[in-house]
Amino acid sequence: MSEGGVSIGTEDIDLHVQTPLIYSAPLSKVAGRPVFLKLENTQPSGSFKLRGIGYSCKLAVRNGATHLVCSSGGNAGMATAYAANRLGVKATVFTMDGLPQPVLKKFSDLGSDIHIGGPIWDICDATAKKYIQKMKDEGKTCHYIHPFDSPAVWDGHSTLIHEVVEQLARSGHGEPGAVVTCVGGGGLLAGIAHGMEQVGWNHVPIVAMETYGADSFNKAVKAGKPVKLEKITSCAKTLGALQVCDEVVSLAQKRTILSQLVEDKLAVECCKLFLRDHQMLVEPACGATLSAVYSGKMGDYLEEKTPATSPIVVVICGGATVDIDTLNGLADQLGVETKLEKYFPLEEMRL
């Protein structure tokens, strides 16, 4: 493969990029302490998934894979499609129904084969595995890329924390008071926890946000073991794994992970607030993360576990599966006020 006329090997291709860590004046005002945003929505594929999925794809191709297959709520599939395009191999993605047409077009633009695998990720995953078996029966080979339950994926995601360490230091801060993220299948959470252990932040709390109706991690934490949901009822479909991976349940028993839940309405409301405050469109899963700060409940979540002046790092996981029409449709469906200043007066949010 060549770039700019220079021949390079697969292992030398950069897939994910170092994303900005920016100070948020509006969110800092709400939280009463510095809030920094790790902008994973600026990854080339549109979400954090490119870190772990990209690394997993590189390992597969390095070991001879020429056809990658992934099941996805949208973001993992987009990361697989992007990685395959850059690595010069084929990608087949099984994703959930309901993705906007502009999002589906992105898959085809990247040269991947896209299939609607079902209404939730678990069904998409089963469909993908049937496809892999069919290919095997036909004497063809392909490599399965798991969207979250893989050590390679966790290793890739852990790089996010290593970047944050350097970026906070350049902003005049040491360790954060907490790292806030959302939880779907648990890949991002596992990567963040592993990264924090690697840099000596194992004592720093992680606030793990989910929406009601996609709360498999919260239920697992309460039960002390993985729990399988009967169905996904939340609009935050990219959080919709019926069961989280065993790894995050184990991690929750070893370090402080504060599992919190939010209603769909507030998650969507926070997407609109974030669009207003930072001119960035993100999906409801990310709105769930943002709600930890916008709701004013961060202090309650932390319960004086960290100094009140220490910064909060919020992982802006992405927005590759949403467009403005979809977000407005969800807002109308859930009764989100058009004039959000009714709840969060603009003059009180701005510095």
N, C-alpha and C positions, 0 to 999 in steps of 0.2 A: 504494500500500500504506500502511496506517496501523498505528501501534502506540500504544496508549493514547489513541486518538483524534487523534493527531498524524500527519499525512501525511508520509512520508519516501520518498526515492528509494532504488533498489537499492544505489547506491554508498555509502549511509550506513548500511546495515544491518551491524551487527557479527555476524560468524559465529563466529570463534574467540575465545577469551578469553585473557587473560594468566593463565598457570597458575602455581601456587606453586613456589618453589624452597626445599626444606626440607633442614635438616641431618639426617643419619641417624647416630645414635649407634651402632647395631649395625654398620653397614657401615664407619663410620670406625674402629671398633675392629679390624675384620678388616684393613682397608687400612693402618692405622698412620698415617693422615693424614686430614684432613677430607674427607668425602664428602657431596656435596649432590645431591639428587634433583630433577630437573625433571619435575613430575608432569603429563605430557601425557595421562595416563589420566583426568584431570579435565576434559578438553574436553567440550563438550556431546554430541559424537558418540561419545565414549569413547576417542579416540586423537588423536595428532598430526596425522593425515591432514586434519583439518578446516582446518588452516592453509593448506596448499597447494591442496587440493581446493576448499576454500571460495573462495579467491581466484580459482582457475580458473573456478569456476561463476559468480562475480560478473562476471568479464570477459565470459563467454559471454552471460549474461543482459543485460548492459549493451549488448552488440552485437546483441541481438534474439532470442536463443535462448529458446524456450518449452518445449523438451523435451530433457532431459539424459540421456545414456546412458553408463554406466560399467561396466567389467569389474573384478572385485575378488576378493581373497581374503577380504573381509569388511569391513575397516576403511575402505577407500576408498569402497566402496559405501555404507557407513553415513554417511560424511561427505557423499557426493553426495546421499543421501536427505534428510539433515538440511538441507543447503544449499538444495536444491530446495524443501523445505517452507517454509523461511524466506523464500525469494525468490519464492514463489508460482508456481512452474513445475512441470512434470511431470518425474519421474525414472523411468528404467528401469534396473535393476541386474542384471547377470549375475554371479553369485557361485559359489563352489565348493561342491560337495556336502559334507555332513558338519557343516554349521553347526547348533548346537543350536536347537531349536524356539523357545525364548525370544528368541534372537537374530533369527531369521527374523521373529518377530512384531514386533520393533522396526521392521523395514522397512515392514511393512504399517501400523503405527501412524503412521508418518511419511507415509503416503499414496503410497509408491512401489510400482511394479510390480517384483516380484522373480522372477528366473528362475534355476534351477540350470543353470549353463553347462557344467559338467564337473568332473573331479577335480582339475585344477590351473589356475592362473591363465591360462596361455598358451592353453589350450583355451577358457576363459571369454572371453578377449579375442577369439579368432577367432569365437566365437559371437556376441558383441556386434557385431562388424563386419559379420557377415552380416545381422544384424537391421537395422543402419543402412542397408545396401544395399537390403534389402527395403523399408524405409520410403521410401527415395529412389525406388525403382521404382514405388511406389504414389503418388508425388507428394507425400509427406509429408517434413517436415524435422525433423531432430534433431541435437543437437550432442554429439560424442564428448568425454568427459572422460578423459584418460589418467591412470591412478593414480600414475605416477611419472616418466615420461619427458617432461617439459614444463617449459620455463623459468618459466612462471607458477606451477607447483607448487613448484619450487625457491625462487622468490622468496617464496612464502607460508611455506614451512618456515623460511626464513632468519630470520624474525621471532623465532623461538625464541631464537636467540643474542643478539639485541639485548635481549631481556628479561633473559637471564642476566647480561649485563654490569651492568645496573643492580641486579639482585637480589644478585649477589655483592658489589658495592660496599656495599650496605646491610648486608651480613653481615660487613663488615670485611675483605673479601678483594679482591685484584686479579684478575689473569688466572688461570685454572685451570692445573693441571699437565697435564690431559688432559680431553677430552670423550669419553664412552663411549656408543656407540649400537649398534644392530643394522642389518643390511643385508638388504633383500629385493631389490626392483628397483633401488634406489639413490636414490629420490627424497629421502628424509630425509637420507641421507648427503650428497647434493649440496647440499641446502639448508643443512645445518649448515656444510659447508665454505665455501659462498658467504658465509654470515653471518659466519663467523670471519674471512674475508678482509676483509669490510666494516668490522669493528670493530678490525682490526689484530692479530688472533690467528692469522695464517697460520702462525706458527712453533709453535703449540701442537699437539701430536699429537692425532689422533683415533684411538681404539681402536674398530675396526669388527668386531662379533661376528656370526658365522653359526653355524648348526648343520651338522654333517656331513650330507650328503644334500640340502642346500639352499645349497651353497657356491659359487654362481656368481661372486661377487665375488672370493673367495680364488683361485679358478682363473684368473680374468681378470688379477689382480695378478701371479700367477706367470708367466702367458703374455705379459703386456704388451699384451693385446688382449682384447676380449670373447670369452668362451667359452660355448657353449651346452651345458648339461647334457642328458644323455639322458633323465633323469627325476628327479622329486623323491621322495626316500625319507624325509625328515625328518618328524617330527610337527609341526614348526613351520611349518604350511602357509602362514601369512601372510608367511613369508620365501621362499616357493616360486616365484620367477620363474626360468625356465630360463636366462635371460641378463639380466645387469644392463645398464642404459643406458650408452651410450658415455661420457656425461659423467663418471661416477664413475671410470671407467678412466683417463680423461684427468687427472682431479684427483689420482689416486693417483700419477701420474708427475710431478706438480708440487709436492706437499706431503706431509708425513708422515701417512700413514694406515696404521695397524698392523692388518693383517687377521689375525684370530684365529678359531679354530674350537672348538666345544664339542659334546660328545655330547648327544643328546636327553635322556638320563636326567638329566644335571646341569642342563640348562635347566629341566626340569620340577621337579626338586628345588629349584631356586632360586625358582621360583614359589611353592612351599610355604613356603620360608624367608621370603620377602617377605611372604606372607600372615600368617605368625606375627609378624614383626617390625614390620610397618607396617599390618596389617589391610587390605590392598588385594589384590584378585584381579587378576592380570595373565596374559597368555597366554604360551605357550612362547617366542615370539619375544622378548618382554621378559625372560623367564628367561635367554635366551642373553646379553642385555646384562648382566643382574645377575651372571651367572656370572663375569664379568671381575673382580668384586670378591669375591664370596662364595668363589671358588676359592682366594683368596689369591695369585693370580698377577699382580696388577697391577704389582708391582715388576718382575717378569720381563718383562712386556710392554713397560714403559717403558724398561728398561735404563738407568736414570739419565739419561734424556733431559730430565727436569725435576726441580726441587728436591723433595726428599722431603717437604717440609712444605706444598707447594702443594696446593690442594684439587682433588679429582676431581669432575667433573660427570657424573652418570649420567642419561641421558634415559630416563625411564619411558614407553615409547612408547604403551602402552595395553593394554586388555583387553576391547574391545568384542565379541570373537568367542568368548569363553570363559565358561563357568559352572562352578560348583564340581563338578558331576557330571562334566563333561568332563575337568576337571583331575584329579579322583580316578581316572577311568577310565584316563587316560594314565599316571598314577603306578602303578596296578596293572599295566598292560600292560608298563611298562618296569622294574618291580621296584624302584620308589622306596620306601625305608623309610618306614613310617608315622611312626615316632619318629625324626625327622630329627636330634634331639639326639645320636644315635649318632655322627654325623659332625661336627656343629656344636654342641657342648655349649652349652646356653642360658646357663649361668652365665658362660661365657667370652665370649659375644656381648654381653651387657648391660653397661652401665656402672654 
